[in-house]
Amino acid sequence: KLRYKINLQQNEKNLKIIGNSNNLVQVFDNIIDNSFSIIGKNCKIKIKVFSKDNKIFILFEDNGPGFPKNTINKIFDRFYTDRSNEKDFGKHSGLGLSISKQIISAHNGKIFAENILNKTKKIVGARVNIVIKNKF
């Protein structure tokens, strides 16, 4: 049984990325696992997949607390973690997103994070964006 709910939104069929499928799955698993580890049993993840301007966009959105503003640019740094006060400290090495960034870069892409804001500018979730050039 899944520990979280995933909603996939894909407007186009047959989008393909040339690359190492195992490595890309590792990136996707890491992003999803990070969301679940922060949010817990009420975790909801929306994955949006689409293409635009010869690029494939894969957006992972969750319903969590988002990223602290002072850390959003650090989360892809090697060994960065801000979970030192949690009981699971030590399980999160700070390598997952760093490795994910290396994998996406090797696929000629970019990965970055942002907070999802509602109309009153309150953080209502987190978004990790992956953009890869479409070679077809």
PETALIN-V332528 format. One record per backbone hydrogen bond with DSSP energy under -0.5 kcal/mol. CO is the residue of the C=O (numbers start at 1). NH is the residue of the N-H. Records with the same first field share a line. If there is no record, write none. Layout:
# PETALIN-V332528
CO=NH / NH
This chain:
# PETALIN-V332528
5=45
6=8
7=9 / 47
8=10
9=49
17=19
19=21
20=24
21=25
22=26
23=27
24=28
25=29
26=30
27=31
28=32
29=33
30=34
31=35
32=36
33=37
34=38
35=39
36=40
40=43
43=5
44=63
45=7
46=48 / 61
47=9
48=59
49=11
50=57
52=55
54=134
55=52 / 57
56=132
57=50
58=130
59=48 / 61
60=128
61=46
68=71 / 72
71=74 / 75
74=77
77=80
83=86
86=89
88=91 / 92
91=93
94=79 / 80
95=99
96=100
97=101
98=102
99=103
100=104
101=105
102=106
103=107
104=107 / 109
105=108
108=133
110=131
112=129
114=127
115=117
116=124 / 125
118=121
122=118
125=116
126=62
127=114 / 129
128=60
129=112
130=58
131=110
132=56
133=135
